[in-house]
Amino acid sequence: MLKNKHLSKAIQEQCFHKFISILEYKSRFNGIEFVKADRFYPLSKTCSCCGEIKKDLKLKDRVFICPSCNYKIDRDKNASINLSRYKQSA
Ligand SMILES: [Zn+2]
């Protein structure tokens, strides 16, 4: 079923949905706040220093360099900082 591109997408979404449900349950069980970020929120493209959104950031760009303030940071670290601040901005 995973070779069928229409079915495989549905199966992957089901597995991801189950993963999110387990994560939400375990968080609640352990008294940890669960926050689900919007899938289209630009976590990687937003500068964690000034908030500027770099629209032309490609997946191959592993270092984020802000066009506004020239802040340079690892792409994943930048996204994780933005994710930690997500609840405050959403
Ligand atoms: Zn910036």
PDB file of the backbone (N, CA, C, O) and the ligand in Angstrom, with CONECT records:
HET     ZN  A 101       1
ATOM      1  N   MET A   1       0.819  -1.205   0.000  1.00  0.00           N
ATOM      2  CA  MET A   1       0.000   0.000   0.000  1.00  0.00           C
ATOM      3  C   MET A   1       0.859   1.263   0.000  1.00  0.00           C
ATOM      4  O   MET A   1       0.428   2.309  -0.486  1.00  0.00           O
ATOM      5  N   LEU A   2       2.080   1.166   0.548  1.00  0.00           N
ATOM      6  CA  LEU A   2       2.932   2.347   0.594  1.00  0.00           C
ATOM      7  C   LEU A   2       3.474   2.738  -0.768  1.00  0.00           C
ATOM      8  O   LEU A   2       3.922   3.870  -0.955  1.00  0.00           O
ATOM      9  N   LYS A   3       3.438   1.787  -1.755  1.00  0.00           N
ATOM     10  CA  LYS A   3       3.908   2.103  -3.099  1.00  0.00           C
ATOM     11  C   LYS A   3       2.882   2.935  -3.871  1.00  0.00           C
ATOM     12  O   LYS A   3       3.237   3.673  -4.790  1.00  0.00           O
ATOM     13  N   ASN A   4       1.621   2.812  -3.495  1.00  0.00           N
ATOM     14  CA  ASN A   4       0.574   3.629  -4.106  1.00  0.00           C
ATOM     15  C   ASN A   4       0.668   5.027  -3.498  1.00  0.00           C
ATOM     16  O   ASN A   4       0.467   5.195  -2.295  1.00  0.00           O
ATOM     17  N   LYS A   5       0.976   6.041  -4.332  1.00  0.00           N
ATOM     18  CA  LYS A   5       1.254   7.372  -3.780  1.00  0.00           C
ATOM     19  C   LYS A   5       0.033   8.006  -3.109  1.00  0.00           C
ATOM     20  O   LYS A   5       0.189   8.833  -2.210  1.00  0.00           O
ATOM     21  N   HIS A   6      -1.170   7.633  -3.527  1.00  0.00           N
ATOM     22  CA  HIS A   6      -2.359   8.200  -2.894  1.00  0.00           C
ATOM     23  C   HIS A   6      -2.604   7.541  -1.540  1.00  0.00           C
ATOM     24  O   HIS A   6      -2.907   8.212  -0.553  1.00  0.00           O
ATOM     25  N   LEU A   7      -2.466   6.208  -1.510  1.00  0.00           N
ATOM     26  CA  LEU A   7      -2.670   5.488  -0.248  1.00  0.00           C
ATOM     27  C   LEU A   7      -1.549   5.764   0.741  1.00  0.00           C
ATOM     28  O   LEU A   7      -1.797   5.921   1.937  1.00  0.00           O
ATOM     29  N   SER A   8      -0.303   5.826   0.242  1.00  0.00           N
ATOM     30  CA  SER A   8       0.824   6.004   1.156  1.00  0.00           C
ATOM     31  C   SER A   8       0.726   7.334   1.891  1.00  0.00           C
ATOM     32  O   SER A   8       1.096   7.426   3.061  1.00  0.00           O
ATOM     33  N   LYS A   9       0.229   8.369   1.207  1.00  0.00           N
ATOM     34  CA  LYS A   9       0.082   9.663   1.862  1.00  0.00           C
ATOM     35  C   LYS A   9      -0.948   9.569   2.993  1.00  0.00           C
ATOM     36  O   LYS A   9      -0.740  10.108   4.080  1.00  0.00           O
ATOM     37  N   ALA A  10      -2.060   8.876   2.722  1.00  0.00           N
ATOM     38  CA  ALA A  10      -3.097   8.715   3.752  1.00  0.00           C
ATOM     39  C   ALA A  10      -2.573   7.910   4.937  1.00  0.00           C
ATOM     40  O   ALA A  10      -2.869   8.222   6.091  1.00  0.00           O
ATOM     41  N   ILE A  11      -1.790   6.867   4.641  1.00  0.00           N
ATOM     42  CA  ILE A  11      -1.227   6.038   5.713  1.00  0.00           C
ATOM     43  C   ILE A  11      -0.237   6.855   6.546  1.00  0.00           C
ATOM     44  O   ILE A  11      -0.245   6.782   7.775  1.00  0.00           O
ATOM     45  N   GLN A  12       0.608   7.624   5.878  1.00  0.00           N
ATOM     46  CA  GLN A  12       1.569   8.458   6.603  1.00  0.00           C
ATOM     47  C   GLN A  12       0.858   9.473   7.479  1.00  0.00           C
ATOM     48  O   GLN A  12       1.286   9.729   8.605  1.00  0.00           O
ATOM     49  N   GLU A  13      -0.230  10.058   6.972  1.00  0.00           N
ATOM     50  CA  GLU A  13      -0.976  11.033   7.770  1.00  0.00           C
ATOM     51  C   GLU A  13      -1.607  10.359   8.985  1.00  0.00           C
ATOM     52  O   GLU A  13      -1.653  10.940  10.070  1.00  0.00           O
ATOM     53  N   GLN A  14      -2.096   9.124   8.799  1.00  0.00           N
ATOM     54  CA  GLN A  14      -2.684   8.383   9.925  1.00  0.00           C
ATOM     55  C   GLN A  14      -1.638   8.115  10.994  1.00  0.00           C
ATOM     56  O   GLN A  14      -1.899   8.291  12.184  1.00  0.00           O
ATOM     57  N   CYS A  15      -0.432   7.683  10.563  1.00  0.00           N
ATOM     58  CA  CYS A  15       0.643   7.404  11.521  1.00  0.00           C
ATOM     59  C   CYS A  15       1.051   8.676  12.244  1.00  0.00           C
ATOM     60  O   CYS A  15       1.304   8.657  13.449  1.00  0.00           O
ATOM     61  N   PHE A  16       1.116   9.780  11.511  1.00  0.00           N
ATOM     62  CA  PHE A  16       1.497  11.040  12.130  1.00  0.00           C
ATOM     63  C   PHE A  16       0.428  11.489  13.115  1.00  0.00           C
ATOM     64  O   PHE A  16       0.742  11.997  14.191  1.00  0.00           O
ATOM     65  N   HIS A  17      -0.836  11.301  12.745  1.00  0.00           N
ATOM     66  CA  HIS A  17      -1.941  11.659  13.639  1.00  0.00           C
ATOM     67  C   HIS A  17      -1.866  10.831  14.923  1.00  0.00           C
ATOM     68  O   HIS A  17      -2.083  11.351  16.018  1.00  0.00           O
ATOM     69  N   LYS A  18      -1.559   9.544  14.780  1.00  0.00           N
ATOM     70  CA  LYS A  18      -1.432   8.673  15.950  1.00  0.00           C
ATOM     71  C   LYS A  18      -0.260   9.116  16.826  1.00  0.00           C
ATOM     72  O   LYS A  18      -0.364   9.125  18.052  1.00  0.00           O
ATOM     73  N   PHE A  19       0.853   9.482  16.192  1.00  0.00           N
ATOM     74  CA  PHE A  19       2.022   9.968  16.923  1.00  0.00           C
ATOM     75  C   PHE A  19       1.679  11.230  17.723  1.00  0.00           C
ATOM     76  O   PHE A  19       2.063  11.353  18.886  1.00  0.00           O
ATOM     77  N   ILE A  20       0.957  12.163  17.098  1.00  0.00           N
ATOM     78  CA  ILE A  20       0.559  13.404  17.775  1.00  0.00           C
ATOM     79  C   ILE A  20      -0.356  13.081  18.963  1.00  0.00           C
ATOM     80  O   ILE A  20      -0.229  13.680  20.031  1.00  0.00           O
ATOM     81  N   SER A  21      -1.281  12.127  18.766  1.00  0.00           N
ATOM     82  CA  SER A  21      -2.207  11.743  19.850  1.00  0.00           C
ATOM     83  C   SER A  21      -1.444  11.170  21.032  1.00  0.00           C
ATOM     84  O   SER A  21      -1.734  11.508  22.180  1.00  0.00           O
ATOM     85  N   ILE A  22      -0.469  10.302  20.765  1.00  0.00           N
ATOM     86  CA  ILE A  22       0.332   9.709  21.836  1.00  0.00           C
ATOM     87  C   ILE A  22       1.144  10.791  22.543  1.00  0.00           C
ATOM     88  O   ILE A  22       1.225  10.812  23.771  1.00  0.00           O
ATOM     89  N   LEU A  23       1.737  11.680  21.770  1.00  0.00           N
ATOM     90  CA  LEU A  23       2.532  12.768  22.343  1.00  0.00           C
ATOM     91  C   LEU A  23       1.675  13.667  23.227  1.00  0.00           C
ATOM     92  O   LEU A  23       2.106  14.077  24.304  1.00  0.00           O
ATOM     93  N   GLU A  24       0.462  13.973  22.771  1.00  0.00           N
ATOM     94  CA  GLU A  24      -0.454  14.810  23.541  1.00  0.00           C
ATOM     95  C   GLU A  24      -0.868  14.102  24.833  1.00  0.00           C
ATOM     96  O   GLU A  24      -0.918  14.720  25.897  1.00  0.00           O
ATOM     97  N   TYR A  25      -1.164  12.805  24.735  1.00  0.00           N
ATOM     98  CA  TYR A  25      -1.555  12.020  25.900  1.00  0.00           C
ATOM     99  C   TYR A  25      -0.426  11.957  26.931  1.00  0.00           C
ATOM    100  O   TYR A  25      -0.649  12.190  28.119  1.00  0.00           O
ATOM    101  N   LYS A  26       0.785  11.639  26.471  1.00  0.00           N
ATOM    102  CA  LYS A  26       1.935  11.522  27.375  1.00  0.00           C
ATOM    103  C   LYS A  26       2.264  12.865  28.029  1.00  0.00           C
ATOM    104  O   LYS A  26       2.641  12.914  29.200  1.00  0.00           O
ATOM    105  N   SER A  27       2.121  13.951  27.272  1.00  0.00           N
ATOM    106  CA  SER A  27       2.368  15.278  27.831  1.00  0.00           C
ATOM    107  C   SER A  27       1.381  15.569  28.952  1.00  0.00           C
ATOM    108  O   SER A  27       1.772  16.024  30.027  1.00  0.00           O
ATOM    109  N   ARG A  28       0.097  15.305  28.701  1.00  0.00           N
ATOM    110  CA  ARG A  28      -0.942  15.542  29.710  1.00  0.00           C
ATOM    111  C   ARG A  28      -0.710  14.648  30.925  1.00  0.00           C
ATOM    112  O   ARG A  28      -0.862  15.096  32.061  1.00  0.00           O
ATOM    113  N   PHE A  29      -0.344  13.393  30.694  1.00  0.00           N
ATOM    114  CA  PHE A  29      -0.102  12.430  31.766  1.00  0.00           C
ATOM    115  C   PHE A  29       1.028  12.886  32.686  1.00  0.00           C
ATOM    116  O   PHE A  29       0.968  12.691  33.900  1.00  0.00           O
ATOM    117  N   ASN A  30       2.061  13.496  32.094  1.00  0.00           N
ATOM    118  CA  ASN A  30       3.228  13.944  32.860  1.00  0.00           C
ATOM    119  C   ASN A  30       3.153  15.411  33.271  1.00  0.00           C
ATOM    120  O   ASN A  30       4.121  15.959  33.799  1.00  0.00           O
ATOM    121  N   GLY A  31       2.007  16.050  33.029  1.00  0.00           N
ATOM    122  CA  GLY A  31       1.820  17.431  33.451  1.00  0.00           C
ATOM    123  C   GLY A  31       2.608  18.433  32.628  1.00  0.00           C
ATOM    124  O   GLY A  31       2.955  19.509  33.114  1.00  0.00           O
ATOM    125  N   ILE A  32       2.890  18.080  31.381  1.00  0.00           N
ATOM    126  CA  ILE A  32       3.635  18.968  30.483  1.00  0.00           C
ATOM    127  C   ILE A  32       2.658  19.616  29.514  1.00  0.00           C
ATOM    128  O   ILE A  32       1.802  18.944  28.939  1.00  0.00           O
ATOM    129  N   GLU A  33       2.791  20.923  29.337  1.00  0.00           N
ATOM    130  CA  GLU A  33       1.909  21.629  28.420  1.00  0.00           C
ATOM    131  C   GLU A  33       2.183  21.184  26.979  1.00  0.00           C
ATOM    132  O   GLU A  33       3.339  21.099  26.565  1.00  0.00           O
ATOM    133  N   PHE A  34       1.128  20.901  26.222  1.00  0.00           N
ATOM    134  CA  PHE A  34       1.251  20.467  24.831  1.00  0.00           C
ATOM    135  C   PHE A  34       0.804  21.605  23.927  1.00  0.00           C
ATOM    136  O   PHE A  34      -0.330  22.072  24.035  1.00  0.00           O
ATOM    137  N   VAL A  35       1.686  22.057  23.031  1.00  0.00           N
ATOM    138  CA  VAL A  35       1.361  23.117  22.081  1.00  0.00           C
ATOM    139  C   VAL A  35       1.634  22.589  20.685  1.00  0.00           C
ATOM    140  O   VAL A  35       2.740  22.135  20.392  1.00  0.00           O
ATOM    141  N   LYS A  36       0.628  22.647  19.826  1.00  0.00           N
ATOM    142  CA  LYS A  36       0.781  22.176  18.447  1.00  0.00           C
ATOM    143  C   LYS A  36       0.884  23.395  17.528  1.00  0.00           C
ATOM    144  O   LYS A  36      -0.040  24.204  17.442  1.00  0.00           O
ATOM    145  N   ALA A  37       2.028  23.511  16.841  1.00  0.00           N
ATOM    146  CA  ALA A  37       2.250  24.657  15.952  1.00  0.00           C
ATOM    147  C   ALA A  37       1.517  24.462  14.638  1.00  0.00           C
ATOM    148  O   ALA A  37       1.380  23.337  14.158  1.00  0.00           O
ATOM    149  N   ASP A  38       1.049  25.549  14.062  1.00  0.00           N
ATOM    150  CA  ASP A  38       0.401  25.514  12.755  1.00  0.00           C
ATOM    151  C   ASP A  38       1.408  25.041  11.709  1.00  0.00           C
ATOM    152  O   ASP A  38       2.556  25.486  11.705  1.00  0.00           O
ATOM    153  N   ARG A  39       0.985  24.145  10.827  1.00  0.00           N
ATOM    154  CA  ARG A  39       1.924  23.555   9.869  1.00  0.00           C
ATOM    155  C   ARG A  39       2.481  24.557   8.866  1.00  0.00           C
ATOM    156  O   ARG A  39       3.534  24.313   8.278  1.00  0.00           O
ATOM    157  N   PHE A  40       1.802  25.672   8.661  1.00  0.00           N
ATOM    158  CA  PHE A  40       2.261  26.671   7.697  1.00  0.00           C
ATOM    159  C   PHE A  40       2.955  27.857   8.368  1.00  0.00           C
ATOM    160  O   PHE A  40       3.317  28.820   7.692  1.00  0.00           O
ATOM    161  N   TYR A  41       3.143  27.801   9.680  1.00  0.00           N
ATOM    162  CA  TYR A  41       3.842  28.886  10.366  1.00  0.00           C
ATOM    163  C   TYR A  41       5.319  28.847   9.950  1.00  0.00           C
ATOM    164  O   TYR A  41       5.934  27.782  10.016  1.00  0.00           O
ATOM    165  N   PRO A  42       5.910  29.981   9.522  1.00  0.00           N
ATOM    166  CA  PRO A  42       7.286  29.968   8.984  1.00  0.00           C
ATOM    167  C   PRO A  42       8.356  29.914  10.079  1.00  0.00           C
ATOM    168  O   PRO A  42       9.059  30.900  10.303  1.00  0.00           O
ATOM    169  N   LEU A  43       8.483  28.791  10.750  1.00  0.00           N
ATOM    170  CA  LEU A  43       9.452  28.651  11.840  1.00  0.00           C
ATOM    171  C   LEU A  43      10.891  28.788  11.350  1.00  0.00           C
ATOM    172  O   LEU A  43      11.704  29.449  11.996  1.00  0.00           O
ATOM    173  N   SER A  44      11.212  28.170  10.216  1.00  0.00           N
ATOM    174  CA  SER A  44      12.578  28.211   9.686  1.00  0.00           C
ATOM    175  C   SER A  44      12.893  29.546   9.020  1.00  0.00           C
ATOM    176  O   SER A  44      14.041  29.991   9.028  1.00  0.00           O
ATOM    177  N   LYS A  45      11.880  30.180   8.447  1.00  0.00           N
ATOM    178  CA  LYS A  45      12.111  31.394   7.657  1.00  0.00           C
ATOM    179  C   LYS A  45      12.086  32.679   8.466  1.00  0.00           C
ATOM    180  O   LYS A  45      12.428  33.744   7.954  1.00  0.00           O
ATOM    181  N   THR A  46      11.681  32.585   9.731  1.00  0.00           N
ATOM    182  CA  THR A  46      11.596  33.777  10.569  1.00  0.00           C
ATOM    183  C   THR A  46      12.893  33.978  11.341  1.00  0.00           C
ATOM    184  O   THR A  46      13.411  33.037  11.942  1.00  0.00           O
ATOM    185  N   CYS A  47      13.410  35.182  11.328  1.00  0.00           N
ATOM    186  CA  CYS A  47      14.638  35.499  12.069  1.00  0.00           C
ATOM    187  C   CYS A  47      14.320  35.493  13.566  1.00  0.00           C
ATOM    188  O   CYS A  47      13.402  36.182  14.010  1.00  0.00           O
ATOM    189  N   SER A  48      15.074  34.718  14.336  1.00  0.00           N
ATOM    190  CA  SER A  48      14.817  34.636  15.778  1.00  0.00           C
ATOM    191  C   SER A  48      15.358  35.857  16.510  1.00  0.00           C
ATOM    192  O   SER A  48      15.124  36.018  17.708  1.00  0.00           O
ATOM    193  N   CYS A  49      16.080  36.717  15.797  1.00  0.00           N
ATOM    194  CA  CYS A  49      16.637  37.930  16.405  1.00  0.00           C
ATOM    195  C   CYS A  49      15.695  39.123  16.221  1.00  0.00           C
ATOM    196  O   CYS A  49      15.359  39.806  17.188  1.00  0.00           O
ATOM    197  N   CYS A  50      15.264  39.377  14.957  1.00  0.00           N
ATOM    198  CA  CYS A  50      14.461  40.579  14.698  1.00  0.00           C
ATOM    199  C   CYS A  50      13.038  40.271  14.213  1.00  0.00           C
ATOM    200  O   CYS A  50      12.199  41.172  14.202  1.00  0.00           O
ATOM    201  N   GLY A  51      12.745  39.042  13.817  1.00  0.00           N
ATOM    202  CA  GLY A  51      11.399  38.685  13.386  1.00  0.00           C
ATOM    203  C   GLY A  51      11.159  38.813  11.896  1.00  0.00           C
ATOM    204  O   GLY A  51      10.054  38.534  11.431  1.00  0.00           O
ATOM    205  N   GLU A  52      12.160  39.226  11.133  1.00  0.00           N
ATOM    206  CA  GLU A  52      12.030  39.345   9.675  1.00  0.00           C
ATOM    207  C   GLU A  52      11.812  37.957   9.062  1.00  0.00           C
ATOM    208  O   GLU A  52      12.420  36.984   9.509  1.00  0.00           O
ATOM    209  N   ILE A  53      10.956  37.860   8.051  1.00  0.00           N
ATOM    210  CA  ILE A  53      10.711  36.584   7.369  1.00  0.00           C
ATOM    211  C   ILE A  53      11.488  36.564   6.057  1.00  0.00           C
ATOM    212  O   ILE A  53      11.307  37.427   5.197  1.00  0.00           O
ATOM    213  N   LYS A  54      12.365  35.550   5.919  1.00  0.00           N
ATOM    214  CA  LYS A  54      13.155  35.390   4.693  1.00  0.00           C
ATOM    215  C   LYS A  54      12.406  34.427   3.788  1.00  0.00           C
ATOM    216  O   LYS A  54      12.479  33.212   3.968  1.00  0.00           O
ATOM    217  N   LYS A  55      11.682  34.971   2.812  1.00  0.00           N
ATOM    218  CA  LYS A  55      10.796  34.160   1.977  1.00  0.00           C
ATOM    219  C   LYS A  55      11.540  33.245   1.012  1.00  0.00           C
ATOM    220  O   LYS A  55      11.007  32.209   0.614  1.00  0.00           O
ATOM    221  N   ASP A  56      12.775  33.613   0.626  1.00  0.00           N
ATOM    222  CA  ASP A  56      13.494  32.819  -0.378  1.00  0.00           C
ATOM    223  C   ASP A  56      14.414  31.761   0.241  1.00  0.00           C
ATOM    224  O   ASP A  56      15.317  31.273  -0.439  1.00  0.00           O
ATOM    225  N   LEU A  57      14.213  31.398   1.498  1.00  0.00           N
ATOM    226  CA  LEU A  57      15.036  30.363   2.136  1.00  0.00           C
ATOM    227  C   LEU A  57      14.703  28.994   1.544  1.00  0.00           C
ATOM    228  O   LEU A  57      13.549  28.564   1.559  1.00  0.00           O
ATOM    229  N   LYS A  58      15.716  28.323   1.029  1.00  0.00           N
ATOM    230  CA  LYS A  58      15.534  26.995   0.429  1.00  0.00           C
ATOM    231  C   LYS A  58      15.865  25.915   1.453  1.00  0.00           C
ATOM    232  O   LYS A  58      16.525  26.176   2.458  1.00  0.00           O
ATOM    233  N   LEU A  59      15.396  24.696   1.182  1.00  0.00           N
ATOM    234  CA  LEU A  59      15.654  23.576   2.084  1.00  0.00           C
ATOM    235  C   LEU A  59      17.145  23.259   2.172  1.00  0.00           C
ATOM    236  O   LEU A  59      17.624  22.808   3.212  1.00  0.00           O
ATOM    237  N   LYS A  60      17.877  23.493   1.088  1.00  0.00           N
ATOM    238  CA  LYS A  60      19.316  23.205   1.078  1.00  0.00           C
ATOM    239  C   LYS A  60      20.123  24.237   1.880  1.00  0.00           C
ATOM    240  O   LYS A  60      21.273  23.974   2.234  1.00  0.00           O
ATOM    241  N   ASP A  61      19.536  25.403   2.168  1.00  0.00           N
ATOM    242  CA  ASP A  61      20.218  26.432   2.957  1.00  0.00           C
ATOM    243  C   ASP A  61      20.230  26.005   4.423  1.00  0.00           C
ATOM    244  O   ASP A  61      19.206  26.073   5.102  1.00  0.00           O
ATOM    245  N   ARG A  62      21.384  25.570   4.902  1.00  0.00           N
ATOM    246  CA  ARG A  62      21.466  25.053   6.277  1.00  0.00           C
ATOM    247  C   ARG A  62      21.805  26.135   7.289  1.00  0.00           C
ATOM    248  O   ARG A  62      21.651  25.936   8.494  1.00  0.00           O
ATOM    249  N   VAL A  63      22.264  27.278   6.801  1.00  0.00           N
ATOM    250  CA  VAL A  63      22.572  28.412   7.684  1.00  0.00           C
ATOM    251  C   VAL A  63      21.605  29.542   7.346  1.00  0.00           C
ATOM    252  O   VAL A  63      21.454  29.924   6.185  1.00  0.00           O
ATOM    253  N   PHE A  64      20.950  30.072   8.389  1.00  0.00           N
ATOM    254  CA  PHE A  64      20.019  31.176   8.193  1.00  0.00           C
ATOM    255  C   PHE A  64      20.787  32.482   8.355  1.00  0.00           C
ATOM    256  O   PHE A  64      21.399  32.721   9.395  1.00  0.00           O
ATOM    257  N   ILE A  65      20.756  33.326   7.329  1.00  0.00           N
ATOM    258  CA  ILE A  65      21.355  34.660   7.408  1.00  0.00           C
ATOM    259  C   ILE A  65      20.241  35.664   7.147  1.00  0.00           C
ATOM    260  O   ILE A  65      19.656  35.701   6.065  1.00  0.00           O
ATOM    261  N   CYS A  66      19.964  36.471   8.154  1.00  0.00           N
ATOM    262  CA  CYS A  66      18.844  37.412   8.060  1.00  0.00           C
ATOM    263  C   CYS A  66      19.166  38.531   7.067  1.00  0.00           C
ATOM    264  O   CYS A  66      20.234  39.136   7.156  1.00  0.00           O
ATOM    265  N   PRO A  67      18.248  38.823   6.106  1.00  0.00           N
ATOM    266  CA  PRO A  67      18.485  39.905   5.157  1.00  0.00           C
ATOM    267  C   PRO A  67      18.357  41.285   5.792  1.00  0.00           C
ATOM    268  O   PRO A  67      18.824  42.276   5.232  1.00  0.00           O
ATOM    269  N   SER A  68      17.730  41.346   6.948  1.00  0.00           N
ATOM    270  CA  SER A  68      17.501  42.639   7.591  1.00  0.00           C
ATOM    271  C   SER A  68      18.599  43.008   8.592  1.00  0.00           C
ATOM    272  O   SER A  68      19.151  44.107   8.534  1.00  0.00           O
ATOM    273  N   CYS A  69      18.918  42.080   9.518  1.00  0.00           N
ATOM    274  CA  CYS A  69      19.888  42.411  10.573  1.00  0.00           C
ATOM    275  C   CYS A  69      21.198  41.618  10.449  1.00  0.00           C
ATOM    276  O   CYS A  69      22.076  41.744  11.303  1.00  0.00           O
ATOM    277  N   ASN A  70      21.336  40.806   9.396  1.00  0.00           N
ATOM    278  CA  ASN A  70      22.543  39.992   9.140  1.00  0.00           C
ATOM    279  C   ASN A  70      22.860  38.989  10.247  1.00  0.00           C
ATOM    280  O   ASN A  70      24.001  38.546  10.371  1.00  0.00           O
ATOM    281  N   TYR A  71      21.872  38.632  11.040  1.00  0.00           N
ATOM    282  CA  TYR A  71      22.051  37.625  12.083  1.00  0.00           C
ATOM    283  C   TYR A  71      22.286  36.271  11.413  1.00  0.00           C
ATOM    284  O   TYR A  71      21.534  35.879  10.520  1.00  0.00           O
ATOM    285  N   LYS A  72      23.338  35.551  11.847  1.00  0.00           N
ATOM    286  CA  LYS A  72      23.714  34.282  11.232  1.00  0.00           C
ATOM    287  C   LYS A  72      23.581  33.182  12.267  1.00  0.00           C
ATOM    288  O   LYS A  72      24.154  33.273  13.353  1.00  0.00           O
ATOM    289  N   ILE A  73      22.823  32.136  11.932  1.00  0.00           N
ATOM    290  CA  ILE A  73      22.570  31.046  12.877  1.00  0.00           C
ATOM    291  C   ILE A  73      22.249  29.786  12.091  1.00  0.00           C
ATOM    292  O   ILE A  73      21.783  29.858  10.954  1.00  0.00           O
ATOM    293  N   ASP A  74      22.501  28.620  12.704  1.00  0.00           N
ATOM    294  CA  ASP A  74      22.124  27.343  12.102  1.00  0.00           C
ATOM    295  C   ASP A  74      20.607  27.317  11.878  1.00  0.00           C
ATOM    296  O   ASP A  74      19.841  27.728  12.750  1.00  0.00           O
ATOM    297  N   ARG A  75      20.186  26.843  10.734  1.00  0.00           N
ATOM    298  CA  ARG A  75      18.770  26.862  10.365  1.00  0.00           C
ATOM    299  C   ARG A  75      17.878  26.154  11.394  1.00  0.00           C
ATOM    300  O   ARG A  75      16.824  26.666  11.771  1.00  0.00           O
ATOM    301  N   ASP A  76      18.315  24.972  11.841  1.00  0.00           N
ATOM    302  CA  ASP A  76      17.507  24.198  12.784  1.00  0.00           C
ATOM    303  C   ASP A  76      17.460  24.857  14.157  1.00  0.00           C
ATOM    304  O   ASP A  76      16.431  24.830  14.831  1.00  0.00           O
ATOM    305  N   LYS A  77      18.587  25.451  14.570  1.00  0.00           N
ATOM    306  CA  LYS A  77      18.605  26.144  15.855  1.00  0.00           C
ATOM    307  C   LYS A  77      17.684  27.356  15.804  1.00  0.00           C
ATOM    308  O   LYS A  77      16.969  27.638  16.766  1.00  0.00           O
ATOM    309  N   ASN A  78      17.701  28.078  14.675  1.00  0.00           N
ATOM    310  CA  ASN A  78      16.815  29.224  14.490  1.00  0.00           C
ATOM    311  C   ASN A  78      15.349  28.782  14.599  1.00  0.00           C
ATOM    312  O   ASN A  78      14.543  29.440  15.257  1.00  0.00           O
ATOM    313  N   ALA A  79      15.015  27.662  13.945  1.00  0.00           N
ATOM    314  CA  ALA A  79      13.638  27.157  13.985  1.00  0.00           C
ATOM    315  C   ALA A  79      13.251  26.727  15.399  1.00  0.00           C
ATOM    316  O   ALA A  79      12.116  26.941  15.826  1.00  0.00           O
ATOM    317  N   SER A  80      14.190  26.121  16.124  1.00  0.00           N
ATOM    318  CA  SER A  80      13.867  25.672  17.481  1.00  0.00           C
ATOM    319  C   SER A  80      13.649  26.858  18.421  1.00  0.00           C
ATOM    320  O   SER A  80      12.799  26.795  19.309  1.00  0.00           O
ATOM    321  N   ILE A  81      14.409  27.935  18.230  1.00  0.00           N
ATOM    322  CA  ILE A  81      14.189  29.148  19.038  1.00  0.00           C
ATOM    323  C   ILE A  81      12.805  29.723  18.739  1.00  0.00           C
ATOM    324  O   ILE A  81      12.072  30.107  19.650  1.00  0.00           O
ATOM    325  N   ASN A  82      12.455  29.777  17.445  1.00  0.00           N
ATOM    326  CA  ASN A  82      11.131  30.286  17.063  1.00  0.00           C
ATOM    327  C   ASN A  82      10.024  29.384  17.588  1.00  0.00           C
ATOM    328  O   ASN A  82       8.962  29.867  17.981  1.00  0.00           O
ATOM    329  N   LEU A  83      10.267  28.080  17.597  1.00  0.00           N
ATOM    330  CA  LEU A  83       9.259  27.145  18.103  1.00  0.00           C
ATOM    331  C   LEU A  83       9.062  27.330  19.609  1.00  0.00           C
ATOM    332  O   LEU A  83       7.940  27.231  20.105  1.00  0.00           O
ATOM    333  N   SER A  84      10.146  27.598  20.333  1.00  0.00           N
ATOM    334  CA  SER A  84      10.016  27.807  21.778  1.00  0.00           C
ATOM    335  C   SER A  84       9.232  29.073  22.093  1.00  0.00           C
ATOM    336  O   SER A  84       8.636  29.184  23.164  1.00  0.00           O
ATOM    337  N   ARG A  85       9.230  30.032  21.161  1.00  0.00           N
ATOM    338  CA  ARG A  85       8.487  31.291  21.347  1.00  0.00           C
ATOM    339  C   ARG A  85       7.115  31.243  20.683  1.00  0.00           C
ATOM    340  O   ARG A  85       6.369  32.219  20.758  1.00  0.00           O
ATOM    341  N   TYR A  86       6.767  30.147  20.045  1.00  0.00           N
ATOM    342  CA  TYR A  86       5.554  30.054  19.219  1.00  0.00           C
ATOM    343  C   TYR A  86       4.289  30.407  19.981  1.00  0.00           C
ATOM    344  O   TYR A  86       3.445  31.152  19.484  1.00  0.00           O
ATOM    345  N   LYS A  87       4.157  29.874  21.185  1.00  0.00           N
ATOM    346  CA  LYS A  87       2.920  30.075  21.960  1.00  0.00           C
ATOM    347  C   LYS A  87       2.707  31.551  22.282  1.00  0.00           C
ATOM    348  O   LYS A  87       1.573  32.028  22.313  1.00  0.00           O
ATOM    349  N   GLN A  88       3.796  32.268  22.521  1.00  0.00           N
ATOM    350  CA  GLN A  88       3.687  33.684  22.852  1.00  0.00           C
ATOM    351  C   GLN A  88       3.201  34.497  21.650  1.00  0.00           C
ATOM    352  O   GLN A  88       2.455  35.464  21.809  1.00  0.00           O
ATOM    353  N   SER A  89       3.635  34.094  20.433  1.00  0.00           N
ATOM    354  CA  SER A  89       3.286  34.866  19.243  1.00  0.00           C
ATOM    355  C   SER A  89       1.965  34.446  18.620  1.00  0.00           C
ATOM    356  O   SER A  89       1.336  35.238  17.919  1.00  0.00           O
ATOM    357  N   ALA A  90       1.531  33.208  18.863  1.00  0.00           N
ATOM    358  CA  ALA A  90       0.285  32.713  18.240  1.00  0.00           C
ATOM    359  C   ALA A  90      -0.947  33.114  19.018  1.00  0.00           C
ATOM    360  O   ALA A  90      -2.063  32.777  18.624  1.00  0.00           O
TER     361      ALA A  90
HETATM  362 ZN    ZN A 101      16.989  39.506  11.663  1.00  0.00          ZN2+
END
